[in-house]
C-alpha cells in the first residue's frame, strides 16, 4: 500500500512509514523494478503471466490504483497457491499409492495439513519435504534461465494452535529425528 494508507490503517506516524519505504526501496530496488514490470504488462497488454505461466487478464482501468494493487498482489499470491496445490497433488498421489501413510485434511493458501501415526513421523516429514520441494526452471524476459526451489518446512504436534505456555501440544517447527 501507499505510505499514507499504511500509516492510517496501522496507526503508525506517517513519517515513520515514509522513512521505512525510502530505506526499503534503497535496499531492495529489484522489488520496485518487478512492480513496475507488472504495471507495464497490465497497462500495455491488459494481462501478464505468473512465474508458473498462468495468465491473468485485468478488466479494470489499467492505470487505476485498485487494478495495480490487485495485479501486484496476484503475482505474489497466485504462485504460492499454485506451488502448494502442485505439492498437494504429489502428496495425494503418494498417499494413494501407499508410499506416504497420511490422511490429508487441510489445504489453505500455502499450507497442507496431514494426519499420521506418531511412529511414522520421520518417514512422513522427510517424504513430504521431498514431494514439496520441486525444482523449477525460471526464464527471464531476456531468455536467461535459472533453477528455483521454494524451501519447505514442517510444523508438527498434536493440534493446530501454535505451541506456547497455554498450549504445550501446539505446532512447533520440525527439527528432525
Buried (B, 14 or more C-beta within 10 A) or exposed (E): EEBEEBBEEEEEEEEEBBEBBEEEEEEEEEEEEBBEEBBEBBBEEBEBEBBEEEEBEBEBEBEEEEBBEBBBEBBEEBBEBBBBEBBBEBBBEBBEEEEBBBEBEEBEEEEBEBEBEEEEBEBBBBBBBEBBEBEBEEEEEEEEEEEEEBEBEBBBBEEEEEBEEEBEEBBBEBEEE
